[in-house]
Amino acid sequence: MEKKSYSRLITDVDRSTVWRLCTNINAWKEWDFNFLQSEITGAVQRGSVFKVKHRIFPAVKGYISTCNFERELILAIPLPLGYIYRSYIFEMSGKSVKLSITNSTAGLFSAVYHIAVKILNSYTEEDLDIIARECTGNKPCITS
């Protein structure tokens, strides 16, 4: 299993602002240049299905495996005999939000899918920077 976490302390913002940005899957393509397509049918809740097209990966369908309002969001992409997961953890720290993103694999073929997770990992720091800029109007964030 490949698993790696990244975090940012996004200053002068509340958790609901970061949560709204991260869970508005239909708008990802508008503010994150890595996404060519992003859509979800219905509400962001456990079991909801979404479709994304990352600029370097083929379009995939996934589902929300965990959704704890303003605390945790886990996206699952089912693949033959395995999964790729991306989790978002939202924690308050004073007047800042610590956002942690973890990319991981699971299942029989997780050893094969670790290559895709390594590629995702190479973009995750940039994703956190984009999220921080969108939430704060380009104020700097702190790497943790």
VEXTORTI-161954 format. One record per residue (C-alpha): x, y, z; residue number from 1. Coordinates in nm, 4 decimals, always signed. Layout:
N
{px->X; py->Y; pz->Z; nr->NUM}
...
***
This chain:
144
{px->+0.0000; py->+0.0000; pz->+0.0000; nr->1}
{px->+0.1253; py->+0.3410; pz->-0.1016; nr->2}
{px->+0.0203; py->+0.6192; pz->+0.1354; nr->3}
{px->+0.1469; py->+0.9716; pz->+0.1797; nr->4}
{px->+0.0004; py->+1.2790; pz->+0.3491; nr->5}
{px->+0.0541; py->+1.6490; pz->+0.2901; nr->6}
{px->-0.0710; py->+1.9437; pz->+0.4970; nr->7}
{px->-0.1106; py->+2.3201; pz->+0.4777; nr->8}
{px->-0.2052; py->+2.5691; pz->+0.7432; nr->9}
{px->-0.4342; py->+2.8111; pz->+0.5616; nr->10}
{px->-0.4361; py->+3.1353; pz->+0.7598; nr->11}
{px->-0.7227; py->+3.3748; pz->+0.8297; nr->12}
{px->-0.9954; py->+3.1482; pz->+0.6949; nr->13}
{px->-1.2669; py->+2.9369; pz->+0.8523; nr->14}
{px->-1.3213; py->+2.5673; pz->+0.7982; nr->15}
{px->-1.6529; py->+2.6172; pz->+0.6159; nr->16}
{px->-1.4794; py->+2.8216; pz->+0.3432; nr->17}
{px->-1.2231; py->+2.5482; pz->+0.2782; nr->18}
{px->-1.4912; py->+2.2771; pz->+0.3012; nr->19}
{px->-1.7178; py->+2.4537; pz->+0.0475; nr->20}
{px->-1.4326; py->+2.4904; pz->-0.2009; nr->21}
{px->-1.3154; py->+2.1293; pz->-0.1688; nr->22}
{px->-1.6634; py->+1.9779; pz->-0.1843; nr->23}
{px->-1.7865; py->+2.1812; pz->-0.4815; nr->24}
{px->-1.6721; py->+1.9094; pz->-0.7195; nr->25}
{px->-1.8594; py->+2.0628; pz->-1.0143; nr->26}
{px->-1.6369; py->+2.3735; pz->-0.9868; nr->27}
{px->-1.2971; py->+2.2044; pz->-0.9513; nr->28}
{px->-1.2292; py->+2.2483; pz->-1.3235; nr->29}
{px->-1.2895; py->+2.6229; pz->-1.2880; nr->30}
{px->-1.0204; py->+2.6963; pz->-1.0284; nr->31}
{px->-0.7765; py->+2.4014; pz->-1.0534; nr->32}
{px->-0.6026; py->+2.3804; pz->-1.3886; nr->33}
{px->-0.5193; py->+2.0126; pz->-1.3212; nr->34}
{px->-0.8848; py->+1.9184; pz->-1.3843; nr->35}
{px->-1.0275; py->+1.9206; pz->-1.7334; nr->36}
{px->-1.3581; py->+1.7760; pz->-1.6129; nr->37}
{px->-1.5218; py->+1.7483; pz->-1.2706; nr->38}
{px->-1.8830; py->+1.6684; pz->-1.2007; nr->39}
{px->-2.1054; py->+1.5145; pz->-0.9380; nr->40}
{px->-2.4726; py->+1.4338; pz->-0.9614; nr->41}
{px->-2.6615; py->+1.5294; pz->-0.6494; nr->42}
{px->-2.5374; py->+1.6256; pz->-0.3066; nr->43}
{px->-2.1919; py->+1.5660; pz->-0.1645; nr->44}
{px->-2.2657; py->+1.2750; pz->+0.0665; nr->45}
{px->-2.1536; py->+0.9204; pz->+0.1290; nr->46}
{px->-2.2172; py->+0.7102; pz->-0.1816; nr->47}
{px->-2.2483; py->+0.9989; pz->-0.4283; nr->48}
{px->-2.0845; py->+0.9292; pz->-0.7635; nr->49}
{px->-1.8503; py->+1.1776; pz->-0.9318; nr->50}
{px->-1.6509; py->+1.1868; pz->-1.2548; nr->51}
{px->-1.3174; py->+1.3625; pz->-1.2996; nr->52}
{px->-1.0620; py->+1.4021; pz->-1.5740; nr->53}
{px->-0.7172; py->+1.5039; pz->-1.4501; nr->54}
{px->-0.4902; py->+1.6511; pz->-1.7136; nr->55}
{px->-0.2547; py->+1.3497; pz->-1.7032; nr->56}
{px->-0.4977; py->+1.0664; pz->-1.6192; nr->57}
{px->-0.7942; py->+0.9254; pz->-1.8096; nr->58}
{px->-1.1453; py->+1.0225; pz->-1.7001; nr->59}
{px->-1.2620; py->+0.8085; pz->-1.4080; nr->60}
{px->-1.5730; py->+0.7618; pz->-1.1993; nr->61}
{px->-1.5478; py->+0.7427; pz->-0.8252; nr->62}
{px->-1.7647; py->+0.7761; pz->-0.5210; nr->63}
{px->-1.7584; py->+0.9489; pz->-0.1853; nr->64}
{px->-1.6751; py->+0.6812; pz->+0.0709; nr->65}
{px->-1.6747; py->+0.9118; pz->+0.3765; nr->66}
{px->-1.8308; py->+1.2528; pz->+0.4270; nr->67}
{px->-1.8226; py->+1.4070; pz->+0.7755; nr->68}
{px->-1.9386; py->+1.7671; pz->+0.7372; nr->69}
{px->-1.6474; py->+2.0140; pz->+0.7572; nr->70}
{px->-1.4187; py->+1.7468; pz->+0.9048; nr->71}
{px->-1.3403; py->+1.4686; pz->+0.6566; nr->72}
{px->-1.4010; py->+1.3809; pz->+0.2934; nr->73}
{px->-1.2722; py->+1.0590; pz->+0.1374; nr->74}
{px->-1.2982; py->+0.9979; pz->-0.2361; nr->75}
{px->-1.2633; py->+0.6432; pz->-0.3701; nr->76}
{px->-1.1812; py->+0.5462; pz->-0.7260; nr->77}
{px->-1.2538; py->+0.1784; pz->-0.7838; nr->78}
{px->-1.0196; py->+0.0037; pz->-1.0261; nr->79}
{px->-0.9911; py->-0.3646; pz->-1.1175; nr->80}
{px->-0.8981; py->-0.5465; pz->-0.7942; nr->81}
{px->-0.8097; py->-0.2263; pz->-0.6112; nr->82}
{px->-0.8830; py->+0.1326; pz->-0.5176; nr->83}
{px->-0.7192; py->+0.4709; pz->-0.5127; nr->84}
{px->-0.8292; py->+0.6920; pz->-0.2229; nr->85}
{px->-0.7873; py->+1.0613; pz->-0.1624; nr->86}
{px->-0.8792; py->+1.1899; pz->+0.1813; nr->87}
{px->-0.9192; py->+1.5486; pz->+0.2972; nr->88}
{px->-0.9020; py->+1.6260; pz->+0.6701; nr->89}
{px->-1.0127; py->+1.9748; pz->+0.7862; nr->90}
{px->-0.8909; py->+2.0873; pz->+1.1307; nr->91}
{px->-0.9237; py->+2.4265; pz->+1.2985; nr->92}
{px->-0.6113; py->+2.5787; pz->+1.4468; nr->93}
{px->-0.6915; py->+2.9193; pz->+1.5941; nr->94}
{px->-0.7995; py->+3.1412; pz->+1.3041; nr->95}
{px->-0.6519; py->+2.8990; pz->+1.0522; nr->96}
{px->-0.7450; py->+2.5681; pz->+0.8951; nr->97}
{px->-0.5044; py->+2.2788; pz->+0.8707; nr->98}
{px->-0.5953; py->+2.0911; pz->+0.5536; nr->99}
{px->-0.4372; py->+1.7494; pz->+0.5117; nr->100}
{px->-0.4607; py->+1.5459; pz->+0.1927; nr->101}
{px->-0.3657; py->+1.1787; pz->+0.1866; nr->102}
{px->-0.3393; py->+0.9680; pz->-0.1285; nr->103}
{px->-0.3406; py->+0.5904; pz->-0.0892; nr->104}
{px->-0.4105; py->+0.2584; pz->-0.2563; nr->105}
{px->-0.5790; py->-0.0589; pz->-0.1362; nr->106}
{px->-0.6695; py->-0.3977; pz->-0.2756; nr->107}
{px->-0.5007; py->-0.6846; pz->-0.4525; nr->108}
{px->-0.3464; py->-0.4659; pz->-0.7241; nr->109}
{px->-0.2443; py->-0.1824; pz->-0.4918; nr->110}
{px->+0.1203; py->-0.2549; pz->-0.5725; nr->111}
{px->+0.0420; py->-0.1740; pz->-0.9362; nr->112}
{px->-0.1661; py->+0.1361; pz->-0.8596; nr->113}
{px->+0.1047; py->+0.2841; pz->-0.6380; nr->114}
{px->+0.2534; py->+0.4328; pz->-0.9570; nr->115}
{px->-0.0602; py->+0.6444; pz->-1.0074; nr->116}
{px->-0.0513; py->+0.7474; pz->-0.6399; nr->117}
{px->+0.3122; py->+0.8545; pz->-0.6726; nr->118}
{px->+0.2078; py->+1.0762; pz->-0.9632; nr->119}
{px->-0.0840; py->+1.2151; pz->-0.7578; nr->120}
{px->+0.1594; py->+1.2801; pz->-0.4739; nr->121}
{px->+0.3775; py->+1.4863; pz->-0.7053; nr->122}
{px->+0.0795; py->+1.7216; pz->-0.7611; nr->123}
{px->-0.0615; py->+1.7306; pz->-0.4071; nr->124}
{px->+0.1591; py->+2.0117; pz->-0.2745; nr->125}
{px->+0.0516; py->+2.2203; pz->-0.5727; nr->126}
{px->-0.3143; py->+2.1273; pz->-0.5073; nr->127}
{px->-0.2839; py->+2.2525; pz->-0.1497; nr->128}
{px->-0.1312; py->+2.5781; pz->-0.2722; nr->129}
{px->-0.4159; py->+2.6261; pz->-0.5209; nr->130}
{px->-0.6779; py->+2.5574; pz->-0.2509; nr->131}
{px->-0.5085; py->+2.8022; pz->-0.0135; nr->132}
{px->-0.4940; py->+3.0749; pz->-0.2787; nr->133}
{px->-0.8601; py->+3.0235; pz->-0.3702; nr->134}
{px->-0.9708; py->+3.0370; pz->-0.0049; nr->135}
{px->-0.7649; py->+3.3381; pz->+0.0990; nr->136}
{px->-0.7492; py->+3.5546; pz->-0.2103; nr->137}
{px->-0.3823; py->+3.4720; pz->-0.2749; nr->138}
{px->-0.2537; py->+3.5249; pz->+0.0804; nr->139}
{px->+0.0401; py->+3.2976; pz->+0.1608; nr->140}
{px->-0.0138; py->+2.9722; pz->+0.3472; nr->141}
{px->+0.2202; py->+2.7838; pz->+0.5764; nr->142}
{px->+0.3581; py->+2.4403; pz->+0.4866; nr->143}
{px->+0.3413; py->+2.1983; pz->+0.7757; nr->144}
***
